[in-house]
Amino acid sequence: MRTMTRGFLAGALLLTAPLAPAAEPIRRPSKEYTIEQFLATTAISGASFSADAKKLLFSSNATGIVNVYAVPTAGGAPSALTKSGSNTTVAVSYFPADDRFLYTRDQGGNELNHLYVQTLSGEEKDLTPGEKLKAIFARWTRDGSAFYVGSNERDPRFFDLYRYDTKTYARTMAYQDDTGYDFGAISDDGKWLAFQKINTTADSDIYLWNAAAKAMTPISKHEGIASYEPAAFDPDSKWLYYLTNDGSEFDRVRRYELSTGRSQDVEKADWDIAWTFFSRNGKYRLSAVNQDGRSVLKIYDGRTGAPVALPPFPSGEISAVRVSRDEAKLAFQLDGDRGPNNLYVYDFDGKAPVRLTDTMSKDIDPEDLVEAQVVRFKSFDGMEVPNIFYKPWQAGPQAKVPALVWVHGGPGGQTRRQYSASIQYLVNHGYAILGINNRGSSGYGKSFYTADDHKHGREPLWDCIEGMKYLQGLPYVDPNKVGIIGGSYGGYMVLAALAF
């Protein structure tokens, strides 16, 4: 009986006790940040596995100057491997069998990058000494015994290709360039080099160099406008994989058989495939699809072509994708709407990628920032124009906000779904931003890309005007406070809007 009474009394006390006030949701943004706080994020780039796959090499401006860093793939704090206080030093690659690494550096911002190696003793060696030259790392051989470097030291107009011995750094010329074509890929057996010849902004060809015959052969004969770009040779040096939109709107992956000259489709998408490459031994072939302003990673079995199942990856723009030499791990950088580039690693036998860096300014709460969305409107002639749109937290029918049409560079660039300190600063301060991809932007098919040819200041500008009208029609935008902003080609469009 006492037990029942105590239970009843306790229940009565609970019923009569005053209810705790419900916590009010945090109003966003919780605060407005300065542009200095937005720009205080750390910029990183690149990714390269160490020989044992226990570290990743990358570049960071954590000290204000870009230097080379390494971070454990198991997690932990990055450590600086170079400590330049004045010249930008950019990570290239670990060596295949030890902890030596390659990096580039110019002199005082002159963009004349040399290629350096840091030895196991910590000494620096310039692999491309000389005055007024620029060097570009090309690739390693699969066995790691050599690597290729492009240099314009012989003739500033052209980049010759040199093969360096991994142990001694002795070099030999692998190809002397007297045509000015863009280097694309080299087969692992060293017998074939692929180049791209750019004819116009929308038309290009592939030329194949036979090292034994010392002969250059075009392999992309076509009619009309078409883009051809070499991507990679397979590890067995039997096929050249390349990208083309010949006969279609979007770039797809095809491959060219070196022994017969026949070509066949490998991979298609309803968007442009931006790149494709093989892991070291060909276990995987990786591609990126430019899907509505964001790169989507695709991985296939390198032999059968079957898709490889992946767990859900964090939402964002994926870049700097690398596979470890043992083909057990994947590294990439991910750039989100509400946060800058971070480095991730994924074990192919694991459950989810692991983030290794934290580049956002500690002053900023990412929840105060805005997730972008893709919106479209019909332009003056019915053409559909895609956009990346940011709606500020402050906006509402009773709180109309100013807005800006944001025009990318180019003209053939693309506003993409990735972090922008400038855009998020403006949105944080109550501006709606319409990142317009007016006709002439890349990523939406060949016809859309070429629709601005010889029409700058006209149809593309008229798209921007329609973008202004789109913003004016939104119930939370002040129709009398819509402007236009941009740099480079975007700056031209601002001037054209003011003038025309």
PADODO-676679 format. One record per residue (C-alpha): y negated, z negated, x negated; residue number from 1. Coordinates in nm, 3 decimals. Each point is the difference from the previous one (the first is absolute). Layout:
! residues N
      c2      c3      c1   k
       Y       Z       X NUM
...
END
This chain:
! residues 500
      c2      c3      c1   k
   0.000   0.000   0.000   1
  -0.235  -0.088  -0.282   2
   0.080   0.332  -0.163   3
  -0.093   0.186   0.318   4
  -0.322  -0.201   0.033   5
  -0.104   0.071  -0.356   6
   0.069   0.366   0.049   7
  -0.198   0.004   0.324   8
  -0.293  -0.188  -0.151   9
  -0.004   0.227  -0.302  10
  -0.003   0.297   0.229  11
  -0.283  -0.153   0.199  12
  -0.200  -0.058  -0.314  13
   0.047   0.362  -0.100  14
  -0.112   0.120   0.340  15
  -0.313  -0.209   0.002  16
  -0.103   0.052  -0.363  17
  -0.298   0.239  -0.044  18
   0.096   0.352  -0.110  19
  -0.104   0.104  -0.351  20
  -0.267   0.270   0.011  21
   0.138   0.345  -0.069  22
  -0.101   0.139  -0.338  23
  -0.255   0.275   0.042  24
   0.101   0.330  -0.161  25
  -0.199   0.090  -0.308  26
  -0.262   0.257   0.086  27
   0.013   0.299  -0.232  28
  -0.156   0.063  -0.232  29
  -0.020  -0.367  -0.088  30
  -0.280   0.091  -0.242  31
  -0.185   0.297  -0.145  32
   0.058   0.064  -0.369  33
  -0.230   0.143  -0.262  34
   0.064   0.337  -0.165  35
   0.048  -0.190  -0.326  36
   0.288  -0.192   0.156  37
   0.160   0.321   0.123  38
  -0.035   0.163  -0.342  39
   0.152  -0.304  -0.172  40
   0.350   0.126   0.075  41
   0.219   0.086  -0.299  42
   0.079   0.369  -0.050  43
   0.349   0.085  -0.125  44
   0.185   0.325  -0.063  45
   0.328   0.134  -0.133  46
   0.351  -0.142  -0.028  47
   0.268   0.030  -0.268  48
   0.324  -0.195  -0.036  49
   0.095  -0.155  -0.331  50
   0.333   0.104  -0.151  51
   0.178  -0.302   0.155  52
  -0.192   0.036   0.331  53
  -0.121  -0.360  -0.033  54
  -0.370   0.094  -0.032  55
  -0.244   0.251   0.143  56
  -0.283   0.155  -0.200  57
  -0.327   0.069   0.183  58
  -0.378   0.016  -0.042  59
  -0.248  -0.257   0.129  60
  -0.372  -0.071  -0.023  61
   0.050  -0.374   0.050  62
  -0.240  -0.073  -0.286  63
  -0.253   0.266   0.104  64
   0.142   0.256  -0.244  65
   0.322   0.191   0.071  66
   0.283  -0.115  -0.229  67
   0.380   0.014  -0.009  68
   0.200  -0.280   0.163  69
   0.364  -0.090   0.060  70
   0.141  -0.199   0.291  71
   0.357  -0.133   0.037  72
   0.196   0.181   0.271  73
   0.143  -0.339   0.100  74
  -0.354  -0.120   0.070  75
  -0.259  -0.187  -0.202  76
  -0.345   0.037  -0.146  77
  -0.095   0.329  -0.169  78
  -0.072  -0.014  -0.374  79
  -0.252   0.216  -0.187  80
   0.153   0.227  -0.266  81
  -0.329   0.158  -0.114  82
  -0.337  -0.173  -0.017  83
  -0.268   0.265  -0.037  84
  -0.344  -0.136   0.084  85
  -0.175   0.335   0.032  86
   0.229   0.305   0.041  87
   0.219   0.076   0.300  88
   0.366  -0.038  -0.106  89
   0.253   0.143   0.246  90
   0.374  -0.073   0.006  91
   0.233   0.301  -0.024  92
   0.360  -0.108  -0.058  93
   0.240  -0.238  -0.165  94
   0.235   0.156  -0.254  95
   0.351   0.065   0.134  96
   0.187  -0.237  -0.235  97
  -0.245  -0.271  -0.111  98
  -0.332  -0.168   0.080  99
  -0.228   0.248  -0.172 100
  -0.236   0.162   0.246 101
  -0.237   0.298   0.028 102
  -0.357  -0.015   0.125 103
  -0.316   0.212  -0.004 104
  -0.357  -0.086  -0.091 105
  -0.322   0.193  -0.029 106
  -0.306  -0.091  -0.205 107
  -0.296  -0.139   0.187 108
   0.079   0.192   0.319 109
   0.004   0.346  -0.161 110
   0.328   0.084   0.184 111
   0.156   0.122  -0.327 112
   0.316  -0.204   0.046 113
   0.236  -0.049  -0.292 114
   0.360  -0.111   0.038 115
   0.093  -0.324  -0.178 116
   0.315  -0.203  -0.056 117
   0.013  -0.373  -0.045 118
   0.285  -0.077  -0.238 119
   0.238  -0.293   0.026 120
  -0.213  -0.186  -0.255 121
  -0.309   0.046   0.221 122
  -0.166   0.263  -0.217 123
  -0.182   0.296   0.155 124
   0.072   0.357  -0.108 125
  -0.198   0.305   0.115 126
   0.256   0.274   0.065 127
  -0.270   0.265   0.055 128
  -0.262  -0.058  -0.273 129
  -0.292   0.235  -0.038 130
  -0.347   0.073   0.131 131
  -0.092   0.151   0.337 132
   0.350   0.021   0.146 133
   0.161  -0.120   0.318 134
   0.366  -0.098   0.025 135
   0.219  -0.028   0.312 136
   0.346  -0.157   0.014 137
   0.250   0.235   0.167 138
   0.348  -0.158   0.016 139
   0.297  -0.154  -0.181 140
   0.325   0.178  -0.064 141
   0.283  -0.149   0.206 142
   0.176  -0.147  -0.306 143
  -0.326  -0.155  -0.118 144
   0.014   0.160  -0.343 145
  -0.329   0.185   0.042 146
  -0.308   0.036   0.219 147
  -0.248   0.280   0.069 148
  -0.378  -0.011  -0.033 149
  -0.266   0.256   0.086 150
  -0.298   0.035  -0.237 151
  -0.294   0.239  -0.023 152
  -0.063  -0.067  -0.371 153
   0.081   0.361  -0.104 154
  -0.226   0.160   0.259 155
  -0.218  -0.209   0.235 156
   0.067   0.250   0.281 157
   0.378  -0.047   0.005 158
   0.256  -0.280  -0.010 159
   0.292   0.064  -0.234 160
   0.320  -0.197   0.057 161
   0.147  -0.208  -0.285 162
   0.335  -0.174  -0.026 163
  -0.009  -0.341  -0.174 164
   0.299  -0.177  -0.154 165
   0.034  -0.347   0.153 166
   0.091  -0.172  -0.328 167
  -0.220   0.174  -0.257 168
  -0.279   0.144   0.220 169
   0.043   0.330  -0.187 170
  -0.096   0.290   0.221 171
   0.061   0.369   0.047 172
  -0.179   0.247   0.225 173
   0.213   0.076   0.304 174
  -0.241   0.246   0.164 175
  -0.329   0.160  -0.106 176
  -0.225   0.059   0.296 177
  -0.222   0.308  -0.007 178
  -0.023   0.059   0.376 179
  -0.145  -0.319   0.145 180
   0.264  -0.053   0.267 181
   0.057  -0.358   0.117 182
   0.310  -0.166  -0.143 183
   0.241  -0.110   0.272 184
   0.345  -0.097  -0.128 185
   0.245   0.038  -0.289 186
   0.378   0.011   0.026 187
   0.198  -0.273  -0.170 188
   0.172   0.248  -0.232 189
  -0.343   0.125  -0.113 190
   0.081   0.361   0.086 191
  -0.235   0.042   0.296 192
  -0.363  -0.085   0.073 193
  -0.165   0.046   0.339 194
  -0.372   0.066   0.045 195
  -0.236   0.045   0.293 196
  -0.262   0.273   0.009 197
  -0.277  -0.082   0.247 198
  -0.146   0.313   0.158 199
  -0.221  -0.162   0.266 200
  -0.024  -0.346   0.153 201
   0.278   0.097   0.242 202
   0.204   0.252  -0.200 203
   0.203  -0.052  -0.317 204
   0.308   0.123  -0.185 205
   0.280  -0.138  -0.216 206
   0.074   0.144  -0.344 207
   0.320  -0.084  -0.183 208
   0.013  -0.006  -0.382 209
   0.333   0.079  -0.168 210
  -0.017  -0.179  -0.336 211
   0.281   0.202  -0.158 212
  -0.139   0.338   0.102 213
  -0.363  -0.118  -0.030 214
  -0.070   0.178   0.327 215
  -0.214  -0.102   0.298 216
   0.119   0.119   0.341 217
  -0.168  -0.039   0.341 218
   0.249  -0.123   0.260 219
  -0.220  -0.038   0.309 220
  -0.082   0.352   0.113 221
  -0.151  -0.023   0.348 222
  -0.234   0.166   0.247 223
  -0.299  -0.165   0.157 224
  -0.117  -0.352  -0.080 225
   0.266  -0.238  -0.130 226
   0.011  -0.297  -0.232 227
   0.275  -0.035  -0.262 228
   0.028  -0.308  -0.222 229
   0.282  -0.097  -0.241 230
   0.130  -0.353   0.059 231
   0.304  -0.081  -0.216 232
   0.313   0.137  -0.161 233
   0.326  -0.162   0.103 234
   0.171  -0.215  -0.268 235
   0.259   0.271  -0.066 236
  -0.271   0.263  -0.072 237
   0.146   0.236   0.261 238
  -0.278  -0.002   0.260 239
  -0.378  -0.009   0.010 240
  -0.120  -0.193   0.304 241
  -0.340   0.106   0.129 242
  -0.242  -0.038   0.291 243
  -0.125   0.290   0.209 244
  -0.152   0.079   0.338 245
   0.089   0.368  -0.020 246
   0.093   0.111   0.352 247
  -0.094  -0.336   0.155 248
  -0.292  -0.233   0.062 249
   0.124  -0.289  -0.214 250
   0.132  -0.046  -0.352 251
   0.378  -0.033  -0.013 252
   0.247  -0.046  -0.287 253
   0.193   0.302  -0.124 254
   0.206   0.053  -0.311 255
   0.043   0.298  -0.235 256
   0.332   0.056  -0.176 257
  -0.071   0.075  -0.365 258
   0.316   0.203  -0.059 259
  -0.030   0.231   0.303 260
  -0.362  -0.013   0.114 261
   0.091  -0.079   0.361 262
  -0.199  -0.257   0.199 263
   0.084  -0.223   0.294 264
  -0.165  -0.264   0.216 265
   0.078  -0.364  -0.080 266
  -0.231  -0.216   0.213 267
  -0.244   0.062   0.284 268
  -0.234  -0.220   0.202 269
  -0.263   0.040   0.269 270
  -0.254  -0.096  -0.267 271
  -0.063   0.090  -0.365 272
   0.255  -0.129  -0.248 273
  -0.227  -0.118  -0.281 274
   0.251  -0.038  -0.285 275
   0.367  -0.028  -0.085 276
   0.191  -0.110  -0.312 277
   0.341  -0.124  -0.117 278
   0.099  -0.336  -0.140 279
   0.121   0.014  -0.361 280
   0.363   0.100   0.061 281
  -0.055   0.166   0.334 282
   0.139  -0.277   0.218 283
  -0.309   0.024   0.220 284
  -0.256   0.262   0.093 285
  -0.326  -0.148   0.125 286
  -0.274   0.165   0.206 287
  -0.327  -0.099   0.163 288
  -0.111   0.145   0.335 289
  -0.374   0.002   0.073 290
   0.042  -0.117   0.358 291
  -0.331  -0.019   0.186 292
  -0.199  -0.132  -0.294 293
   0.262  -0.227  -0.154 294
   0.285   0.067  -0.245 295
   0.347  -0.078   0.135 296
   0.275  -0.045  -0.259 297
   0.330   0.186   0.047 298
   0.307  -0.056  -0.220 299
   0.309   0.223  -0.005 300
   0.334   0.000  -0.175 301
  -0.065   0.225  -0.299 302
   0.335   0.180   0.031 303
   0.068   0.024   0.374 304
  -0.356  -0.005   0.133 305
   0.089  -0.271   0.254 306
  -0.285  -0.238   0.087 307
   0.016  -0.344  -0.161 308
  -0.060  -0.282   0.246 309
  -0.290  -0.229  -0.089 310
  -0.113  -0.328   0.155 311
  -0.344  -0.010   0.161 312
  -0.266   0.023  -0.269 313
  -0.345  -0.158   0.038 314
  -0.247   0.228   0.172 315
  -0.225   0.187  -0.241 316
  -0.058   0.294  -0.231 317
   0.283   0.022  -0.255 318
  -0.064   0.136  -0.351 319
   0.113  -0.034  -0.364 320
   0.365   0.014   0.108 321
   0.251  -0.055  -0.283 322
   0.375  -0.060  -0.028 323
   0.145  -0.208  -0.282 324
   0.213   0.176  -0.261 325
   0.315  -0.163   0.138 326
  -0.104   0.125   0.348 327
   0.039  -0.349   0.145 328
  -0.365  -0.081   0.071 329
  -0.300   0.171   0.157 330
  -0.363  -0.079  -0.084 331
  -0.306   0.115   0.190 332
  -0.358  -0.086   0.077 333
  -0.109  -0.058   0.357 334
  -0.356   0.032   0.126 335
  -0.063  -0.133   0.353 336
  -0.284   0.025   0.249 337
  -0.090  -0.367  -0.051 338
   0.091  -0.044  -0.364 339
  -0.019   0.188  -0.331 340
   0.283   0.133  -0.218 341
   0.280  -0.240  -0.087 342
   0.313   0.051  -0.205 343
   0.341  -0.038   0.167 344
   0.360   0.012  -0.118 345
   0.307   0.068   0.212 346
   0.363  -0.050  -0.100 347
   0.207   0.276   0.159 348
   0.255  -0.267   0.091 349
  -0.266  -0.235   0.133 350
  -0.146  -0.074   0.341 351
  -0.372   0.066  -0.046 352
  -0.261   0.089  -0.264 353
  -0.162  -0.287  -0.191 354
  -0.372  -0.002  -0.076 355
  -0.079  -0.074  -0.365 356
  -0.382  -0.003  -0.007 357
  -0.288  -0.139   0.206 358
  -0.311   0.211  -0.039 359
  -0.216  -0.107   0.296 360
  -0.309  -0.208  -0.069 361
   0.076  -0.366   0.069 362
  -0.329  -0.024   0.193 363
   0.119   0.237   0.274 364
   0.235  -0.081   0.284 365
   0.194   0.325   0.068 366
   0.020  -0.100   0.367 367
  -0.376   0.058   0.018 368
   0.052   0.364  -0.095 369
   0.090   0.280   0.241 370
   0.316   0.206   0.030 371
  -0.076   0.371   0.021 372
   0.126   0.227   0.274 373
   0.041   0.376   0.026 374
  -0.211   0.160   0.275 375
  -0.060   0.363   0.094 376
  -0.258   0.193   0.193 377
  -0.045   0.362   0.103 378
  -0.280   0.174  -0.191 379
  -0.249   0.256   0.133 380
   0.258   0.281   0.001 381
   0.299  -0.204   0.115 382
   0.140  -0.066  -0.349 383
   0.147  -0.348  -0.024 384
  -0.159  -0.210  -0.275 385
   0.188  -0.305  -0.140 386
  -0.184  -0.312  -0.112 387
   0.061  -0.343  -0.150 388
  -0.190  -0.247   0.218 389
  -0.111  -0.360  -0.058 390
  -0.122  -0.209   0.293 391
  -0.189  -0.315  -0.105 392
   0.103  -0.336   0.145 393
  -0.355  -0.048   0.129 394
   0.010   0.310   0.224 395
   0.018  -0.026   0.379 396
  -0.157   0.144   0.315 397
  -0.253  -0.285  -0.006 398
  -0.047   0.020  -0.377 399
  -0.048   0.366  -0.088 400
   0.012   0.071  -0.373 401
  -0.143   0.272  -0.227 402
   0.242   0.262  -0.132 403
   0.037   0.241  -0.292 404
   0.182   0.330  -0.045 405
   0.160  -0.037  -0.345 406
   0.056   0.333  -0.181 407
   0.247   0.015  -0.290 408
  -0.042   0.189  -0.328 409
   0.155   0.335  -0.073 410
  -0.070   0.213   0.190 411
   0.379   0.010   0.030 412
   0.048  -0.376  -0.018 413
   0.132  -0.232   0.268 414
  -0.106  -0.333   0.146 415
   0.320  -0.203  -0.021 416
   0.125  -0.333   0.128 417
  -0.057  -0.207  -0.311 418
  -0.222  -0.283  -0.109 419
  -0.369   0.073  -0.050 420
  -0.227  -0.286  -0.102 421
  -0.307   0.195   0.117 422
   0.144   0.080   0.343 423
   0.129  -0.352   0.059 424
  -0.337  -0.142  -0.107 425
  -0.180   0.211   0.258 426
   0.255  -0.081   0.271 427
  -0.019  -0.369  -0.087 428
  -0.375   0.022   0.061 429
   0.046   0.158   0.341 430
   0.009   0.377  -0.057 431
   0.260   0.221   0.166 432
   0.123   0.257  -0.253 433
   0.147   0.340   0.086 434
   0.163   0.140  -0.315 435
  -0.002   0.362   0.107 436
   0.243   0.261  -0.125 437
  -0.204   0.302   0.100 438
   0.149   0.346  -0.027 439
   0.059   0.084  -0.364 440
   0.164  -0.338  -0.063 441
   0.344  -0.006  -0.158 442
   0.309  -0.143   0.162 443
  -0.013   0.174   0.338 444
   0.144   0.340  -0.072 445
  -0.102   0.320  -0.175 446
  -0.205   0.138   0.291 447
  -0.203  -0.319   0.036 448
  -0.052  -0.018  -0.378 449
  -0.138   0.354  -0.024 450
  -0.204  -0.017   0.323 451
  -0.318  -0.088  -0.193 452
   0.018   0.283  -0.255 453
  -0.349   0.151  -0.041 454
  -0.121  -0.222   0.286 455
  -0.132  -0.312  -0.171 456
  -0.303  -0.133   0.183 457
   0.117   0.160   0.324 458
   0.336  -0.068   0.170 459
   0.088  -0.306  -0.214 460
  -0.345  -0.142   0.071 461
   0.041   0.075   0.369 462
   0.321  -0.203  -0.011 463
  -0.206  -0.291  -0.134 464
  -0.247   0.044   0.286 465
   0.290  -0.016   0.244 466
   0.111  -0.314  -0.183 467
  -0.344  -0.146   0.070 468
   0.042   0.086   0.370 469
   0.344  -0.162  -0.001 470
  -0.151  -0.321  -0.134 471
  -0.286   0.013   0.250 472
   0.255   0.016   0.280 473
   0.172  -0.325  -0.101 474
  -0.099  -0.290   0.231 475
  -0.065  -0.237  -0.290 476
  -0.213   0.235  -0.219 477
  -0.379   0.016   0.028 478
  -0.055   0.375   0.063 479
  -0.344  -0.018  -0.162 480
   0.134  -0.144  -0.326 481
   0.246   0.254  -0.137 482
  -0.040   0.123  -0.359 483
   0.190   0.197  -0.264 484
   0.105  -0.109  -0.350 485
   0.194   0.150  -0.290 486
   0.016   0.074  -0.371 487
   0.064   0.318  -0.199 488
   0.088   0.261   0.264 489
  -0.067  -0.275   0.253 490
  -0.351  -0.031  -0.147 491
  -0.048   0.373   0.049 492
   0.102  -0.040   0.364 493
  -0.255  -0.280   0.042 494
  -0.273   0.229  -0.136 495
   0.124   0.285   0.217 496
  -0.013  -0.225   0.306 497
  -0.358  -0.095  -0.083 498
  -0.106   0.357  -0.077 499
   0.184   0.205   0.262 500
END
